[in-house]
Amino acid sequence: MISPVDRARLQARLRIMLRNPDVVLDAPGRRGGSVHLRIGDDMLGTVDQVDDEGERSWVVTLTLLEEDLA
């Protein structure tokens, strides 16, 4: 589960990396769920936390729908 503090830190970093101040990381709808990554009203994917052997990282998964490619 991504803490509110880490979610804010990740959001700030993603805004810099993506050069877009409109990047938002929404809290998950249920405990232990994925954080939603969006820009404005567009849902782009999810962010999940990985804790492995004392190291923490975050995985960003982008989702593109076929209908969005038209």
mmCIF file as gemmi writes it, N, C-alpha and C atoms, coordinates in Angstrom:
data_model
loop_
_atom_site.group_PDB
_atom_site.id
_atom_site.type_symbol
_atom_site.label_atom_id
_atom_site.label_alt_id
_atom_site.label_comp_id
_atom_site.label_asym_id
_atom_site.label_entity_id
_atom_site.label_seq_id
_atom_site.pdbx_PDB_ins_code
_atom_site.Cartn_x
_atom_site.Cartn_y
_atom_site.Cartn_z
_atom_site.occupancy
_atom_site.B_iso_or_equiv
_atom_site.pdbx_formal_charge
_atom_site.auth_seq_id
_atom_site.auth_asym_id
_atom_site.pdbx_PDB_model_num
ATOM 1 N N . MET Axp A 1 ? 0.838 -1.178 0 1 0 ? 1 A 1
ATOM 2 C CA . MET Axp A 1 ? 0 0 0 1 0 ? 1 A 1
ATOM 3 C C . MET Axp A 1 ? 0.885 1.244 0 1 0 ? 1 A 1
ATOM 4 N N . ILE Axp A 2 ? 0.571 2.181 -0.842 1 0 ? 2 A 1
ATOM 5 C CA . ILE Axp A 2 ? 1.34 3.417 -0.934 1 0 ? 2 A 1
ATOM 6 C C . ILE Axp A 2 ? 0.772 4.413 0.075 1 0 ? 2 A 1
ATOM 7 N N . SER Axp A 3 ? 1.624 4.901 0.949 1 0 ? 3 A 1
ATOM 8 C CA . SER Axp A 3 ? 1.184 5.857 1.971 1 0 ? 3 A 1
ATOM 9 C C . SER Axp A 3 ? 0.85 7.199 1.319 1 0 ? 3 A 1
ATOM 10 N N . PRO Axp A 4 ? 0.033 8.007 1.972 1 0 ? 4 A 1
ATOM 11 C CA . PRO Axp A 4 ? -0.268 9.343 1.442 1 0 ? 4 A 1
ATOM 12 C C . PRO Axp A 4 ? 0.996 10.187 1.23 1 0 ? 4 A 1
ATOM 13 N N . VAL Axp A 5 ? 1.968 10.047 2.118 1 0 ? 5 A 1
ATOM 14 C CA . VAL Axp A 5 ? 3.227 10.806 1.982 1 0 ? 5 A 1
ATOM 15 C C . VAL Axp A 5 ? 3.977 10.353 0.733 1 0 ? 5 A 1
ATOM 16 N N . ASP Axp A 6 ? 4.118 9.045 0.537 1 0 ? 6 A 1
ATOM 17 C CA . ASP Axp A 6 ? 4.811 8.537 -0.655 1 0 ? 6 A 1
ATOM 18 C C . ASP Axp A 6 ? 4.034 8.873 -1.925 1 0 ? 6 A 1
ATOM 19 N N . ARG Axp A 7 ? 2.708 8.819 -1.85 1 0 ? 7 A 1
ATOM 20 C CA . ARG Axp A 7 ? 1.897 9.17 -3.024 1 0 ? 7 A 1
ATOM 21 C C . ARG Axp A 7 ? 2.156 10.626 -3.44 1 0 ? 7 A 1
ATOM 22 N N . ALA Axp A 8 ? 2.24 11.515 -2.476 1 0 ? 8 A 1
ATOM 23 C CA . ALA Axp A 8 ? 2.528 12.925 -2.771 1 0 ? 8 A 1
ATOM 24 C C . ALA Axp A 8 ? 3.926 13.086 -3.359 1 0 ? 8 A 1
ATOM 25 N N . ARG Axp A 9 ? 4.909 12.361 -2.811 1 0 ? 9 A 1
ATOM 26 C CA . ARG Axp A 9 ? 6.283 12.431 -3.336 1 0 ? 9 A 1
ATOM 27 C C . ARG Axp A 9 ? 6.338 11.905 -4.767 1 0 ? 9 A 1
ATOM 28 N N . LEU Axp A 10 ? 5.662 10.782 -5.016 1 0 ? 10 A 1
ATOM 29 C CA . LEU Axp A 10 ? 5.643 10.206 -6.364 1 0 ? 10 A 1
ATOM 30 C C . LEU Axp A 10 ? 4.944 11.135 -7.351 1 0 ? 10 A 1
ATOM 31 N N . GLN Axp A 11 ? 3.84 11.712 -6.926 1 0 ? 11 A 1
ATOM 32 C CA . GLN Axp A 11 ? 3.111 12.632 -7.793 1 0 ? 11 A 1
ATOM 33 C C . GLN Axp A 11 ? 3.989 13.817 -8.184 1 0 ? 11 A 1
ATOM 34 N N . ALA Axp A 12 ? 4.702 14.379 -7.224 1 0 ? 12 A 1
ATOM 35 C CA . ALA Axp A 12 ? 5.589 15.508 -7.508 1 0 ? 12 A 1
ATOM 36 C C . ALA Axp A 12 ? 6.675 15.103 -8.503 1 0 ? 12 A 1
ATOM 37 N N . ARG Axp A 13 ? 7.256 13.917 -8.305 1 0 ? 13 A 1
ATOM 38 C CA . ARG Axp A 13 ? 8.322 13.457 -9.201 1 0 ? 13 A 1
ATOM 39 C C . ARG Axp A 13 ? 7.782 13.174 -10.595 1 0 ? 13 A 1
ATOM 40 N N . LEU Axp A 14 ? 6.615 12.554 -10.693 1 0 ? 14 A 1
ATOM 41 C CA . LEU Axp A 14 ? 6.032 12.267 -12.009 1 0 ? 14 A 1
ATOM 42 C C . LEU Axp A 14 ? 5.67 13.556 -12.75 1 0 ? 14 A 1
ATOM 43 N N . ARG Axp A 15 ? 5.232 14.561 -12.026 1 0 ? 15 A 1
ATOM 44 C CA . ARG Axp A 15 ? 4.942 15.851 -12.677 1 0 ? 15 A 1
ATOM 45 C C . ARG Axp A 15 ? 6.206 16.426 -13.319 1 0 ? 15 A 1
ATOM 46 N N . ILE Axp A 16 ? 7.326 16.282 -12.64 1 0 ? 16 A 1
ATOM 47 C CA . ILE Axp A 16 ? 8.598 16.752 -13.19 1 0 ? 16 A 1
ATOM 48 C C . ILE Axp A 16 ? 9.021 15.883 -14.369 1 0 ? 16 A 1
ATOM 49 N N . MET Axp A 17 ? 8.993 14.563 -14.187 1 0 ? 17 A 1
ATOM 50 C CA . MET Axp A 17 ? 9.442 13.642 -15.233 1 0 ? 17 A 1
ATOM 51 C C . MET Axp A 17 ? 8.597 13.756 -16.507 1 0 ? 17 A 1
ATOM 52 N N . LEU Axp A 18 ? 7.296 13.901 -16.334 1 0 ? 18 A 1
ATOM 53 C CA . LEU Axp A 18 ? 6.388 13.965 -17.487 1 0 ? 18 A 1
ATOM 54 C C . LEU Axp A 18 ? 6.165 15.394 -17.971 1 0 ? 18 A 1
ATOM 55 N N . ARG Axp A 19 ? 6.772 16.335 -17.255 1 0 ? 19 A 1
ATOM 56 C CA . ARG Axp A 19 ? 6.658 17.761 -17.601 1 0 ? 19 A 1
ATOM 57 C C . ARG Axp A 19 ? 5.208 18.186 -17.745 1 0 ? 19 A 1
ATOM 58 N N . ASN Axp A 20 ? 4.402 17.766 -16.738 1 0 ? 20 A 1
ATOM 59 C CA . ASN Axp A 20 ? 2.989 18.083 -16.775 1 0 ? 20 A 1
ATOM 60 C C . ASN Axp A 20 ? 2.483 18.263 -15.339 1 0 ? 20 A 1
ATOM 61 N N . PRO Axp A 21 ? 2.093 19.497 -14.981 1 0 ? 21 A 1
ATOM 62 C CA . PRO Axp A 21 ? 1.637 19.757 -13.62 1 0 ? 21 A 1
ATOM 63 C C . PRO Axp A 21 ? 0.263 19.163 -13.314 1 0 ? 21 A 1
ATOM 64 N N . ASP Axp A 22 ? -0.404 18.612 -14.323 1 0 ? 22 A 1
ATOM 65 C CA . ASP Axp A 22 ? -1.743 18.06 -14.138 1 0 ? 22 A 1
ATOM 66 C C . ASP Axp A 22 ? -1.745 16.574 -13.784 1 0 ? 22 A 1
ATOM 67 N N . VAL Axp A 23 ? -0.562 15.973 -13.609 1 0 ? 23 A 1
ATOM 68 C CA . VAL Axp A 23 ? -0.479 14.566 -13.216 1 0 ? 23 A 1
ATOM 69 C C . VAL Axp A 23 ? -1.037 14.421 -11.799 1 0 ? 23 A 1
ATOM 70 N N . VAL Axp A 24 ? -1.934 13.437 -11.629 1 0 ? 24 A 1
ATOM 71 C CA . VAL Axp A 24 ? -2.551 13.195 -10.327 1 0 ? 24 A 1
ATOM 72 C C . VAL Axp A 24 ? -2.475 11.707 -10.011 1 0 ? 24 A 1
ATOM 73 N N . LEU Axp A 25 ? -2.134 11.4 -8.774 1 0 ? 25 A 1
ATOM 74 C CA . LEU Axp A 25 ? -2.189 10.029 -8.278 1 0 ? 25 A 1
ATOM 75 C C . LEU Axp A 25 ? -3.334 9.961 -7.281 1 0 ? 25 A 1
ATOM 76 N N . ASP Axp A 26 ? -4.398 9.241 -7.656 1 0 ? 26 A 1
ATOM 77 C CA . ASP Axp A 26 ? -5.574 9.112 -6.807 1 0 ? 26 A 1
ATOM 78 C C . ASP Axp A 26 ? -5.407 7.953 -5.834 1 0 ? 26 A 1
ATOM 79 N N . ALA Axp A 27 ? -5.891 8.151 -4.63 1 0 ? 27 A 1
ATOM 80 C CA . ALA Axp A 27 ? -5.865 7.08 -3.633 1 0 ? 27 A 1
ATOM 81 C C . ALA Axp A 27 ? -6.668 5.892 -4.139 1 0 ? 27 A 1
ATOM 82 N N . PRO Axp A 28 ? -6.247 4.686 -3.788 1 0 ? 28 A 1
ATOM 83 C CA . PRO Axp A 28 ? -6.998 3.503 -4.232 1 0 ? 28 A 1
ATOM 84 C C . PRO Axp A 28 ? -8.393 3.471 -3.617 1 0 ? 28 A 1
ATOM 85 N N . GLY Axp A 29 ? -9.317 2.854 -4.34 1 0 ? 29 A 1
ATOM 86 C CA . GLY Axp A 29 ? -10.687 2.744 -3.864 1 0 ? 29 A 1
ATOM 87 C C . GLY Axp A 29 ? -10.84 1.762 -2.714 1 0 ? 29 A 1
ATOM 88 N N . ARG Axp A 30 ? -9.893 0.845 -2.588 1 0 ? 30 A 1
ATOM 89 C CA . ARG Axp A 30 ? -9.937 -0.137 -1.498 1 0 ? 30 A 1
ATOM 90 C C . ARG Axp A 30 ? -8.535 -0.312 -0.934 1 0 ? 30 A 1
ATOM 91 N N . ARG Axp A 31 ? -8.466 -0.757 0.293 1 0 ? 31 A 1
ATOM 92 C CA . ARG Axp A 31 ? -7.175 -0.944 0.962 1 0 ? 31 A 1
ATOM 93 C C . ARG Axp A 31 ? -6.332 -1.955 0.18 1 0 ? 31 A 1
ATOM 94 N N . GLY Axp A 32 ? -5.103 -1.585 -0.105 1 0 ? 32 A 1
ATOM 95 C CA . GLY Axp A 32 ? -4.201 -2.473 -0.825 1 0 ? 32 A 1
ATOM 96 C C . GLY Axp A 32 ? -4.36 -2.415 -2.332 1 0 ? 32 A 1
ATOM 97 N N . GLY Axp A 33 ? -5.279 -1.597 -2.817 1 0 ? 33 A 1
ATOM 98 C CA . GLY Axp A 33 ? -5.488 -1.476 -4.256 1 0 ? 33 A 1
ATOM 99 C C . GLY Axp A 33 ? -4.44 -0.602 -4.909 1 0 ? 33 A 1
ATOM 100 N N . SER Axp A 34 ? -4.451 -0.597 -6.224 1 0 ? 34 A 1
ATOM 101 C CA . SER Axp A 34 ? -3.514 0.222 -6.989 1 0 ? 34 A 1
ATOM 102 C C . SER Axp A 34 ? -3.92 1.69 -6.949 1 0 ? 34 A 1
ATOM 103 N N . VAL Axp A 35 ? -2.922 2.547 -6.98 1 0 ? 35 A 1
ATOM 104 C CA . VAL Axp A 35 ? -3.141 3.984 -7.111 1 0 ? 35 A 1
ATOM 105 C C . VAL Axp A 35 ? -3.381 4.268 -8.586 1 0 ? 35 A 1
ATOM 106 N N . HIS Axp A 36 ? -4.369 5.1 -8.894 1 0 ? 36 A 1
ATOM 107 C CA . HIS Axp A 36 ? -4.663 5.444 -10.289 1 0 ? 36 A 1
ATOM 108 C C . HIS Axp A 36 ? -3.84 6.652 -10.715 1 0 ? 36 A 1
ATOM 109 N N . LEU Axp A 37 ? -3.235 6.551 -11.882 1 0 ? 37 A 1
ATOM 110 C CA . LEU Axp A 37 ? -2.456 7.627 -12.484 1 0 ? 37 A 1
ATOM 111 C C . LEU Axp A 37 ? -3.315 8.273 -13.561 1 0 ? 37 A 1
ATOM 112 N N . ARG Axp A 38 ? -3.504 9.574 -13.452 1 0 ? 38 A 1
ATOM 113 C CA . ARG Axp A 38 ? -4.292 10.265 -14.47 1 0 ? 38 A 1
ATOM 114 C C . ARG Axp A 38 ? -3.707 11.642 -14.746 1 0 ? 38 A 1
ATOM 115 N N . ILE Axp A 39 ? -4.064 12.155 -15.904 1 0 ? 39 A 1
ATOM 116 C CA . ILE Axp A 39 ? -3.779 13.536 -16.267 1 0 ? 39 A 1
ATOM 117 C C . ILE Axp A 39 ? -5.123 14.14 -16.645 1 0 ? 39 A 1
ATOM 118 N N . GLY Axp A 40 ? -5.552 15.122 -15.863 1 0 ? 40 A 1
ATOM 119 C CA . GLY Axp A 40 ? -6.886 15.668 -16.07 1 0 ? 40 A 1
ATOM 120 C C . GLY Axp A 40 ? -7.919 14.573 -15.868 1 0 ? 40 A 1
ATOM 121 N N . ASP Axp A 41 ? -8.819 14.416 -16.839 1 0 ? 41 A 1
ATOM 122 C CA . ASP Axp A 41 ? -9.851 13.383 -16.762 1 0 ? 41 A 1
ATOM 123 C C . ASP Axp A 41 ? -9.41 12.065 -17.381 1 0 ? 41 A 1
ATOM 124 N N . ASP Axp A 42 ? -8.215 12.027 -17.972 1 0 ? 42 A 1
ATOM 125 C CA . ASP Axp A 42 ? -7.739 10.827 -18.664 1 0 ? 42 A 1
ATOM 126 C C . ASP Axp A 42 ? -6.999 9.893 -17.718 1 0 ? 42 A 1
ATOM 127 N N . MET Axp A 43 ? -7.571 8.706 -17.517 1 0 ? 43 A 1
ATOM 128 C CA . MET Axp A 43 ? -6.929 7.662 -16.718 1 0 ? 43 A 1
ATOM 129 C C . MET Axp A 43 ? -5.841 7.026 -17.57 1 0 ? 43 A 1
ATOM 130 N N . LEU Axp A 44 ? -4.589 7.064 -17.083 1 0 ? 44 A 1
ATOM 131 C CA . LEU Axp A 44 ? -3.46 6.544 -17.857 1 0 ? 44 A 1
ATOM 132 C C . LEU Axp A 44 ? -3.01 5.166 -17.413 1 0 ? 44 A 1
ATOM 133 N N . GLY Axp A 45 ? -3.243 4.823 -16.153 1 0 ? 45 A 1
ATOM 134 C CA . GLY Axp A 45 ? -2.773 3.533 -15.662 1 0 ? 45 A 1
ATOM 135 C C . GLY Axp A 45 ? -2.769 3.488 -14.157 1 0 ? 45 A 1
ATOM 136 N N . THR Axp A 46 ? -1.864 2.673 -13.619 1 0 ? 46 A 1
ATOM 137 C CA . THR Axp A 46 ? -1.798 2.463 -12.177 1 0 ? 46 A 1
ATOM 138 C C . THR Axp A 46 ? -0.358 2.534 -11.675 1 0 ? 46 A 1
ATOM 139 N N . VAL Axp A 47 ? -0.227 2.734 -10.378 1 0 ? 47 A 1
ATOM 140 C CA . VAL Axp A 47 ? 1.077 2.71 -9.716 1 0 ? 47 A 1
ATOM 141 C C . VAL Axp A 47 ? 0.958 1.752 -8.537 1 0 ? 47 A 1
ATOM 142 N N . ASP Axp A 48 ? 1.901 0.819 -8.445 1 0 ? 48 A 1
ATOM 143 C CA . ASP Axp A 48 ? 1.924 -0.154 -7.358 1 0 ? 48 A 1
ATOM 144 C C . ASP Axp A 48 ? 3.281 -0.103 -6.662 1 0 ? 48 A 1
ATOM 145 N N . GLN Axp A 49 ? 3.26 -0.33 -5.365 1 0 ? 49 A 1
ATOM 146 C CA . GLN Axp A 49 ? 4.486 -0.354 -4.573 1 0 ? 49 A 1
ATOM 147 C C . GLN Axp A 49 ? 5.013 -1.775 -4.481 1 0 ? 49 A 1
ATOM 148 N N . VAL Axp A 50 ? 6.335 -1.907 -4.597 1 0 ? 50 A 1
ATOM 149 C CA . VAL Axp A 50 ? 6.994 -3.207 -4.478 1 0 ? 50 A 1
ATOM 150 C C . VAL Axp A 50 ? 8.034 -3.103 -3.372 1 0 ? 50 A 1
ATOM 151 N N . ASP Axp A 51 ? 7.898 -3.964 -2.372 1 0 ? 51 A 1
ATOM 152 C CA . ASP Axp A 51 ? 8.887 -4.059 -1.299 1 0 ? 51 A 1
ATOM 153 C C . ASP Axp A 51 ? 9.565 -5.406 -1.436 1 0 ? 51 A 1
ATOM 154 N N . ASP Axp A 52 ? 10.875 -5.378 -1.724 1 0 ? 52 A 1
ATOM 155 C CA . ASP Axp A 52 ? 11.609 -6.621 -1.977 1 0 ? 52 A 1
ATOM 156 C C . ASP Axp A 52 ? 12.972 -6.554 -1.303 1 0 ? 52 A 1
ATOM 157 N N . GLU Axp A 53 ? 13.204 -7.456 -0.368 1 0 ? 53 A 1
ATOM 158 C CA . GLU Axp A 53 ? 14.488 -7.574 0.321 1 0 ? 53 A 1
ATOM 159 C C . GLU Axp A 53 ? 14.966 -6.24 0.897 1 0 ? 53 A 1
ATOM 160 N N . GLY Axp A 54 ? 14.045 -5.523 1.531 1 0 ? 54 A 1
ATOM 161 C CA . GLY Axp A 54 ? 14.398 -4.275 2.184 1 0 ? 54 A 1
ATOM 162 C C . GLY Axp A 54 ? 14.464 -3.065 1.274 1 0 ? 54 A 1
ATOM 163 N N . GLU Axp A 55 ? 14.224 -3.255 -0.013 1 0 ? 55 A 1
ATOM 164 C CA . GLU Axp A 55 ? 14.224 -2.132 -0.952 1 0 ? 55 A 1
ATOM 165 C C . GLU Axp A 55 ? 12.803 -1.867 -1.418 1 0 ? 55 A 1
ATOM 166 N N . ARG Axp A 56 ? 12.49 -0.602 -1.614 1 0 ? 56 A 1
ATOM 167 C CA . ARG Axp A 56 ? 11.156 -0.198 -2.046 1 0 ? 56 A 1
ATOM 168 C C . ARG Axp A 56 ? 11.257 0.445 -3.426 1 0 ? 56 A 1
ATOM 169 N N . SER Axp A 57 ? 10.318 0.095 -4.281 1 0 ? 57 A 1
ATOM 170 C CA . SER Axp A 57 ? 10.22 0.722 -5.599 1 0 ? 57 A 1
ATOM 171 C C . SER Axp A 57 ? 8.755 0.814 -5.974 1 0 ? 57 A 1
ATOM 172 N N . TRP Axp A 58 ? 8.488 1.509 -7.057 1 0 ? 58 A 1
ATOM 173 C CA . TRP Axp A 58 ? 7.124 1.669 -7.529 1 0 ? 58 A 1
ATOM 174 C C . TRP Axp A 58 ? 7.079 1.323 -9.006 1 0 ? 58 A 1
ATOM 175 N N . VAL Axp A 59 ? 6.037 0.621 -9.387 1 0 ? 59 A 1
ATOM 176 C CA . VAL Axp A 59 ? 5.87 0.196 -10.774 1 0 ? 59 A 1
ATOM 177 C C . VAL Axp A 59 ? 4.71 0.989 -11.369 1 0 ? 59 A 1
ATOM 178 N N . VAL Axp A 60 ? 4.984 1.664 -12.481 1 0 ? 60 A 1
ATOM 179 C CA . VAL Axp A 60 ? 3.951 2.414 -13.193 1 0 ? 60 A 1
ATOM 180 C C . VAL Axp A 60 ? 3.539 1.581 -14.399 1 0 ? 60 A 1
ATOM 181 N N . THR Axp A 61 ? 2.255 1.278 -14.484 1 0 ? 61 A 1
ATOM 182 C CA . THR Axp A 61 ? 1.716 0.523 -15.613 1 0 ? 61 A 1
ATOM 183 C C . THR Axp A 61 ? 0.801 1.443 -16.41 1 0 ? 61 A 1
ATOM 184 N N . LEU Axp A 62 ? 1.141 1.662 -17.673 1 0 ? 62 A 1
ATOM 185 C CA . LEU Axp A 62 ? 0.304 2.482 -18.544 1 0 ? 62 A 1
ATOM 186 C C . LEU Axp A 62 ? -0.654 1.58 -19.299 1 0 ? 62 A 1
ATOM 187 N N . THR Axp A 63 ? -1.891 2.017 -19.427 1 0 ? 63 A 1
ATOM 188 C CA . THR Axp A 63 ? -2.916 1.255 -20.116 1 0 ? 63 A 1
ATOM 189 C C . THR Axp A 63 ? -3.437 2.054 -21.283 1 0 ? 63 A 1
ATOM 190 N N . LEU Axp A 64 ? -3.343 1.489 -22.471 1 0 ? 64 A 1
ATOM 191 C CA . LEU Axp A 64 ? -3.867 2.115 -23.676 1 0 ? 64 A 1
ATOM 192 C C . LEU Axp A 64 ? -4.969 1.24 -24.24 1 0 ? 64 A 1
ATOM 193 N N . LEU Axp A 65 ? -6.117 1.827 -24.461 1 0 ? 65 A 1
ATOM 194 C CA . LEU Axp A 65 ? -7.234 1.095 -25.04 1 0 ? 65 A 1
ATOM 195 C C . LEU Axp A 65 ? -7.222 1.225 -26.553 1 0 ? 65 A 1
ATOM 196 N N . GLU Axp A 66 ? -7.635 0.196 -27.229 1 0 ? 66 A 1
ATOM 197 C CA . GLU Axp A 66 ? -7.71 0.2 -28.7 1 0 ? 66 A 1
ATOM 198 C C . GLU Axp A 66 ? -8.516 1.407 -29.193 1 0 ? 66 A 1
ATOM 199 N N . GLU Axp A 67 ? -9.632 1.684 -28.525 1 0 ? 67 A 1
ATOM 200 C CA . GLU Axp A 67 ? -10.493 2.78 -28.967 1 0 ? 67 A 1
ATOM 201 C C . GLU Axp A 67 ? -9.819 4.152 -28.849 1 0 ? 67 A 1
ATOM 202 N N . ASP Axp A 68 ? -8.816 4.268 -27.996 1 0 ? 68 A 1
ATOM 203 C CA . ASP Axp A 68 ? -8.11 5.536 -27.846 1 0 ? 68 A 1
ATOM 204 C C . ASP Axp A 68 ? -7.1 5.775 -28.976 1 0 ? 68 A 1
ATOM 205 N N . LEU Axp A 69 ? -6.809 4.769 -29.753 1 0 ? 69 A 1
ATOM 206 C CA . LEU Axp A 69 ? -5.822 4.906 -30.829 1 0 ? 69 A 1
ATOM 207 C C . LEU Axp A 69 ? -6.43 5.446 -32.126 1 0 ? 69 A 1
ATOM 208 N N . ALA Axp A 70 ? -7.728 5.487 -32.202 1 0 ? 70 A 1
ATOM 209 C CA . ALA Axp A 70 ? -8.399 5.941 -33.426 1 0 ? 70 A 1
ATOM 210 C C . ALA Axp A 70 ? -8.246 7.431 -33.621 1 0 ? 70 A 1
